Amino acid sequence: MFHIIGMPRKSPYARVSITLPREVLAAAGAAEVAAARRQHLLADLQLAPEERLRRAAALLHLAPGAGTRRRAQIIGFDSYEDFATWKKARRVEGLRRS
């Protein structure tokens, strides 16, 4: 996350990192997590495919970075013919301007 003048902003989140032995980590709720995940998957399977797609699309809009602008792309060509060939290929592929 960067400020307009390129200075990093202070994140509202803090990260905490801890290293645990595998045995401790496995015992710390793995069964509960697996059961909750299975229950969630079974509930999703009860929905119509269209509804699952709609929900997935809605989640995409909530994801960090969704809807942010792409960075500028600068492409150089040796000749106008090279540019025209590239542009025509992009149109055939169905891609928009870049």
Residue, then its C-alpha position, 0 to 999 in steps of 0.5 A: m500500500f503506497h501513498i501518492i508521493g510513494m511513501p508507504r502508509k502505515s498498515p492498520y493490521a499487525r502481523v504476528s508470526i509464531t513457529l510451532p512443532r507440527e504435533v502441536l499445530a496438528a492438535a490445535g484444532a485441526a479436527e474442528v477446522a476440517a469439520a467446519r470446512r466439510q460442513h461449508l462445502l456440503a452447504d455450498l453443494q446444496l446451492a444451485p451452480e448459478e448461485r455459487l457463481r454469483r457468490a464467487a463473483a461477489l467475493l471477488h469484488l471484496a478481495p483486496g486489489a479488486g478493481t484497482r487500476r493496472r500499472a502502465q505498460i510501455i511497449g516499443f516497436d521497431s516499425y509501424e508495421d510491427f505495431a499494426t501486427w501486434k494490434k491486430a493480434r490483440r483484437v483477434e484475441g479479444l483483448r482491449r487496449s493496453 
